[in-house]
């Protein structure tokens, strides 16, 4: 088995993608304990370092830039990693450009998914997308590690204290998705009436609801806050924009009796802290995005055309019938 001292891992995407990548990083760290681990990612996902102690350093790459700027950023990235003398690089991404970038980096050991340019890699891995994404990423390191795959785990690294109103149990609810998804016409949230009916139904059972969200979720949360039947209920606790960081949100999810959220980064946080989760899915494929776990209940409108996003189309269809979900699917089964 080879020994590496300076390892670069590359994984683009949102914070959810980085959480799904954690098992890959963990296996590398376990097998190469003395190696420095650097993760190259998009700057929007920099908070991943708050959720793990496996990463020593981060490199930000703006691959979402348009036109010439995108390629200029890639060139800058190549020059930067050439200077850092990595002895191994492991990159996700199925594009043929991945192997070209790794080859130009000058790094001796280059591992990635097989493609038309796979001959530029020293170790190529066949891409299997018909599985949970955490396992798909972990396939990349099978050629160099002995450690087995384990689902993503986040350890709470700080000693947070619960507000007194939360000490006797609550349901954490996060209704939003990233603004980038919305800008791309990718909708994964039911309509506002669903959330109003859901929150009202939980409150009617005399249970506490903790509403979570960040600036990205402002539109949908402001609509919820217009409902005085919700806001005037003493069991409703508005935590919109009150969490100081993603680790604090993870802590609140871990301490909850259950979490309700859609296919979004908070879903991956909730799953990774071991919370009991109700995961609402519309056009995306739950088989690829959540592990098989008795603590996770999938809520969906099981119509024949779903899932379709990514496999069959890049944006939602006009009707989005898959997001018309019966609130009682949650209310009748919710963990309190």
WOBELQUI-V883545 format. One line per field, one symbol per residue. psi: psi as a letter, one per 40 degrees, with the letter a starting at -180 (. if undefined). burial: + if it has 16 or more other ideal C-beta (glycine too) atoms within 10 Angstrom, else -. A space follows every 10 residues. Layout:
psi: ???
burial: ???
This chain:
psi: hihidghhih hiaadddddd eddddddddd dgdeihhhhh iideededdd eieehdiihh hgeeiiaddd dddddddddd dddefiehhh haheiddddd dddedehdhh haiiadedee idhihhhgef ihdddddddd edeeiehihi ihhhhheigi hiideedfii hhhheiiidd dddefhhehi iddddddddd ddddefiihh hiiaddeddd ddddeehddd deheehhhfh fehdiddddd ddddeidihh iagidddddd deeeihhhhh hbeihddeei ihheehhhhi hgideiidhd ddieiiiddf deeghhdedd deeih.
burial: ---+-+++++ ++++++++++ +++++++++- ++--+-++++ ++--+--++- ++-++---+- +-+------- --++--++-- +----+-+++ +++----++- +++++-+-++ +++-+-++-+ +-+++-+--- -+++++++++ ++-++---+- ++-+------ -----+---+ ++++++++-- ++---+++++ -+-+++++++ +++---++++ ++++-++--+ +--+--+--+ --+-++++++ -++--+++++ ++++++++++ ++++++++++ +++-++++++ ++++++-+++ +----++-++ +----++-+- -----+---+ -++-+-+-++ ---+--
